[in-house]
Amino acid sequence: MKTDPTIEKTLTGVITPFGWGENDEVLSVALSATDEQEYLIENTQPFIPLLHHPVRVTGTVKRIENQNIIRIKSYQVVEDVHADHYRCAPKL
């Protein structure tokens, strides 16, 4: 398994479903970012209620076997992924 070094990044995008359970419940989520990349959210549970919401996140990004993975340290729910003003949400 090839793992690239981790880097700190701030990204803006929308929380999207990534993995589902047997009863079609969402088990994991990803960030579809404005850099046109998808990032699997490692600490997924706090973000399931934010499905389809635009957010700005800061976290540690690593790449494992062609998959971007982010461990989010802080986030903000935003009105629009291109908005200049952000509504703050609690830090993790």
CYANA upper distance limits for C-alpha pairs under 8 A (distance plus 0.5 A):
  1 MET  CA     64 ILE  CA      7.68
  1 MET  CA     65 GLU  CA      7.00
  2 LYS  CA     64 ILE  CA      6.39
  2 LYS  CA     65 GLU  CA      6.20
  3 THR  CA     62 LYS  CA      7.79
  3 THR  CA     63 ARG  CA      6.41
  3 THR  CA     64 ILE  CA      5.21
  3 THR  CA     65 GLU  CA      7.35
  4 ASP  CA     62 LYS  CA      6.61
  4 ASP  CA     63 ARG  CA      5.91
  4 ASP  CA     64 ILE  CA      7.16
  5 PRO  CA     62 LYS  CA      6.63
  5 PRO  CA     63 ARG  CA      8.08
  6 THR  CA     60 THR  CA      6.66
  6 THR  CA     61 VAL  CA      5.80
  6 THR  CA     62 LYS  CA      4.98
  6 THR  CA     63 ARG  CA      8.10
  7 ILE  CA     60 THR  CA      5.97
  7 ILE  CA     61 VAL  CA      5.77
  7 ILE  CA     62 LYS  CA      7.15
  8 GLU  CA     58 THR  CA      7.69
  8 GLU  CA     59 GLY  CA      6.08
  8 GLU  CA     60 THR  CA      5.02
  8 GLU  CA     61 VAL  CA      6.62
  9 LYS  CA     58 THR  CA      6.10
  9 LYS  CA     59 GLY  CA      6.17
  9 LYS  CA     60 THR  CA      6.80
  9 LYS  CA     61 VAL  CA      7.17
 10 THR  CA     56 ARG  CA      7.53
 10 THR  CA     57 VAL  CA      6.01
 10 THR  CA     58 THR  CA      4.72
 10 THR  CA     59 GLY  CA      7.13
 11 LEU  CA     33 ALA  CA      6.93
 11 LEU  CA     34 THR  CA      7.94
 11 LEU  CA     35 ASP  CA      8.46
 11 LEU  CA     56 ARG  CA      6.11
 11 LEU  CA     57 VAL  CA      5.85
 11 LEU  CA     58 THR  CA      6.92
 12 THR  CA     33 ALA  CA      6.00
 12 THR  CA     34 THR  CA      6.42
 12 THR  CA     54 PRO  CA      7.87
 12 THR  CA     55 VAL  CA      6.21
 12 THR  CA     56 ARG  CA      4.70
 12 THR  CA     57 VAL  CA      6.80
 12 THR  CA     81 VAL  CA      6.47
 13 GLY  CA     31 LEU  CA      6.50
 13 GLY  CA     32 SER  CA      5.80
 13 GLY  CA     33 ALA  CA      4.41
 13 GLY  CA     34 THR  CA      5.93
 13 GLY  CA     54 PRO  CA      6.01
 13 GLY  CA     55 VAL  CA      6.13
 13 GLY  CA     56 ARG  CA      7.01
 13 GLY  CA     81 VAL  CA      6.31
 14 VAL  CA     31 LEU  CA      6.09
 14 VAL  CA     32 SER  CA      5.78
 14 VAL  CA     33 ALA  CA      6.98
 14 VAL  CA     51 LEU  CA      8.17
 14 VAL  CA     52 HIS  CA      6.21
 14 VAL  CA     53 HIS  CA      5.98
 14 VAL  CA     54 PRO  CA      4.82
 14 VAL  CA     55 VAL  CA      6.50
 14 VAL  CA     81 VAL  CA      8.08
 15 ILE  CA     29 VAL  CA      7.09
 15 ILE  CA     30 ALA  CA      6.23
 15 ILE  CA     31 LEU  CA      5.24
 15 ILE  CA     32 SER  CA      6.89
 15 ILE  CA     47 PHE  CA      7.89
 15 ILE  CA     50 LEU  CA      6.95
 15 ILE  CA     51 LEU  CA      5.50
 15 ILE  CA     52 HIS  CA      5.62
 15 ILE  CA     53 HIS  CA      6.31
 15 ILE  CA     54 PRO  CA      7.14
 15 ILE  CA     55 VAL  CA      7.82
 16 THR  CA     29 VAL  CA      6.07
 16 THR  CA     30 ALA  CA      5.80
 16 THR  CA     31 LEU  CA      6.61
 16 THR  CA     32 SER  CA      7.16
 16 THR  CA     51 LEU  CA      6.07
 16 THR  CA     52 HIS  CA      6.22
 17 PRO  CA     26 VAL  CA      6.75
 17 PRO  CA     27 LEU  CA      8.48
 17 PRO  CA     28 SER  CA      6.85
 17 PRO  CA     29 VAL  CA      5.00
 17 PRO  CA     30 ALA  CA      6.73
 17 PRO  CA     51 LEU  CA      7.40
 18 PHE  CA     26 VAL  CA      7.91
 18 PHE  CA     27 LEU  CA      8.09
 18 PHE  CA     28 SER  CA      5.77
 18 PHE  CA     29 VAL  CA      5.08
 18 PHE  CA     30 ALA  CA      6.21
 18 PHE  CA     40 LEU  CA      7.88
 19 GLY  CA     26 VAL  CA      6.44
 19 GLY  CA     27 LEU  CA      5.85
 19 GLY  CA     28 SER  CA      5.32
 19 GLY  CA     29 VAL  CA      7.19
 20 TRP  CA     24 ASP  CA      5.83
 20 TRP  CA     25 GLU  CA      5.87
 20 TRP  CA     26 VAL  CA      5.04
 20 TRP  CA     27 LEU  CA      5.64
 20 TRP  CA     28 SER  CA      7.48
 21 GLY  CA     25 GLU  CA      5.70
 21 GLY  CA     26 VAL  CA      6.90
 21 GLY  CA     27 LEU  CA      6.64
 26 VAL  CA     48 ILE  CA      7.81
 27 LEU  CA     45 GLN  CA      8.48
 27 LEU  CA     48 ILE  CA      8.35
 28 SER  CA     40 LEU  CA      8.46
 28 SER  CA     41 ILE  CA      7.93
 28 SER  CA     44 THR  CA      6.18
 28 SER  CA     45 GLN  CA      7.88
 28 SER  CA     48 ILE  CA      7.76
 29 VAL  CA     40 LEU  CA      6.85
 29 VAL  CA     41 ILE  CA      6.41
 29 VAL  CA     44 THR  CA      6.43
 29 VAL  CA     47 PHE  CA      7.62
 29 VAL  CA     48 ILE  CA      7.02
 29 VAL  CA     51 LEU  CA      8.28
 30 ALA  CA     38 GLU  CA      7.01
 30 ALA  CA     39 TYR  CA      5.81
 30 ALA  CA     40 LEU  CA      4.73
 30 ALA  CA     41 ILE  CA      5.57
 30 ALA  CA     44 THR  CA      8.48
 31 LEU  CA     38 GLU  CA      6.13
 31 LEU  CA     39 TYR  CA      5.54
 31 LEU  CA     40 LEU  CA      6.93
 31 LEU  CA     41 ILE  CA      7.29
 32 SER  CA     36 GLU  CA      7.50
 32 SER  CA     37 GLN  CA      6.69
 32 SER  CA     38 GLU  CA      5.13
 32 SER  CA     39 TYR  CA      7.09
 33 ALA  CA     37 GLN  CA      6.10
 33 ALA  CA     38 GLU  CA      6.61
 33 ALA  CA     39 TYR  CA      8.03
 34 THR  CA     81 VAL  CA      8.06
 37 GLN  CA     68 ASN  CA      8.42
 38 GLU  CA     68 ASN  CA      7.15
 39 TYR  CA     67 GLN  CA      7.79
 39 TYR  CA     68 ASN  CA      5.25
 39 TYR  CA     69 ILE  CA      5.57
 39 TYR  CA     70 ILE  CA      6.49
 40 LEU  CA     67 GLN  CA      8.00
 40 LEU  CA     68 ASN  CA      6.69
 40 LEU  CA     69 ILE  CA      5.18
 40 LEU  CA     70 ILE  CA      6.63
 41 ILE  CA     69 ILE  CA      6.48
 41 ILE  CA     70 ILE  CA      5.62
 41 ILE  CA     71 ARG  CA      6.55
 41 ILE  CA     72 ILE  CA      7.66
 42 GLU  CA     69 ILE  CA      6.83
 42 GLU  CA     70 ILE  CA      6.28
 42 GLU  CA     71 ARG  CA      5.56
 42 GLU  CA     72 ILE  CA      8.11
 43 ASN  CA     71 ARG  CA      6.34
 43 ASN  CA     72 ILE  CA      7.33
 44 THR  CA     48 ILE  CA      7.14
 46 PRO  CA     50 LEU  CA      8.46
 47 PHE  CA     51 LEU  CA      7.43
 53 HIS  CA     77 VAL  CA      7.60
 53 HIS  CA     78 VAL  CA      8.34
 54 PRO  CA     77 VAL  CA      6.57
 54 PRO  CA     78 VAL  CA      6.02
 54 PRO  CA     79 GLU  CA      7.23
 54 PRO  CA     80 ASP  CA      6.51
 54 PRO  CA     81 VAL  CA      6.15
 55 VAL  CA     75 TYR  CA      7.21
 55 VAL  CA     76 GLN  CA      5.99
 55 VAL  CA     77 VAL  CA      4.89
 55 VAL  CA     78 VAL  CA      5.69
 55 VAL  CA     81 VAL  CA      7.33
 56 ARG  CA     75 TYR  CA      6.07
 56 ARG  CA     76 GLN  CA      5.67
 56 ARG  CA     77 VAL  CA      6.97
 56 ARG  CA     78 VAL  CA      7.30
 56 ARG  CA     81 VAL  CA      8.12
 57 VAL  CA     72 ILE  CA      6.97
 57 VAL  CA     73 LYS  CA      8.09
 57 VAL  CA     74 SER  CA      6.34
 57 VAL  CA     75 TYR  CA      4.71
 57 VAL  CA     76 GLN  CA      6.92
 58 THR  CA     72 ILE  CA      6.31
 58 THR  CA     73 LYS  CA      6.32
 58 THR  CA     74 SER  CA      5.91
 58 THR  CA     75 TYR  CA      6.75
 59 GLY  CA     70 ILE  CA      6.62
 59 GLY  CA     71 ARG  CA      5.84
 59 GLY  CA     72 ILE  CA      4.65
 59 GLY  CA     73 LYS  CA      5.38
 59 GLY  CA     74 SER  CA      7.37
 60 THR  CA     70 ILE  CA      5.98
 60 THR  CA     71 ARG  CA      5.75
 60 THR  CA     72 ILE  CA      7.09
 60 THR  CA     73 LYS  CA      8.10
 61 VAL  CA     68 ASN  CA      7.32
 61 VAL  CA     69 ILE  CA      6.07
 61 VAL  CA     70 ILE  CA      4.90
 61 VAL  CA     71 ARG  CA      7.09
 62 LYS  CA     68 ASN  CA      6.45
 62 LYS  CA     69 ILE  CA      5.85
 62 LYS  CA     70 ILE  CA      7.02
 63 ARG  CA     67 GLN  CA      5.90
 63 ARG  CA     68 ASN  CA      5.06
 63 ARG  CA     69 ILE  CA      6.47
 64 ILE  CA     68 ASN  CA      7.18
 64 ILE  CA     69 ILE  CA      7.94
 72 ILE  CA     92 LEU  CA      8.23
 73 LYS  CA     91 LYS  CA      7.40
 73 LYS  CA     92 LEU  CA      6.31
 74 SER  CA     90 PRO  CA      7.99
 74 SER  CA     91 LYS  CA      5.17
 74 SER  CA     92 LEU  CA      6.19
 75 TYR  CA     88 CYS  CA      8.09
 75 TYR  CA     89 ALA  CA      6.94
 75 TYR  CA     90 PRO  CA      7.80
 75 TYR  CA     91 LYS  CA      6.86
 75 TYR  CA     92 LEU  CA      8.42
 76 GLN  CA     86 TYR  CA      7.20
 76 GLN  CA     87 ARG  CA      6.76
 76 GLN  CA     88 CYS  CA      5.30
 76 GLN  CA     89 ALA  CA      5.47
 76 GLN  CA     90 PRO  CA      8.18
 77 VAL  CA     86 TYR  CA      7.35
 77 VAL  CA     87 ARG  CA      6.35
 77 VAL  CA     88 CYS  CA      6.82
 77 VAL  CA     89 ALA  CA      6.70
 78 VAL  CA     83 ALA  CA      7.54
 78 VAL  CA     85 HIS  CA      8.02
 78 VAL  CA     86 TYR  CA      5.50
 78 VAL  CA     87 ARG  CA      6.23
 78 VAL  CA     88 CYS  CA      8.43
 79 GLU  CA     83 ALA  CA      6.95
 79 GLU  CA     85 HIS  CA      8.49
 79 GLU  CA     86 TYR  CA      7.47
 79 GLU  CA     87 ARG  CA      8.06
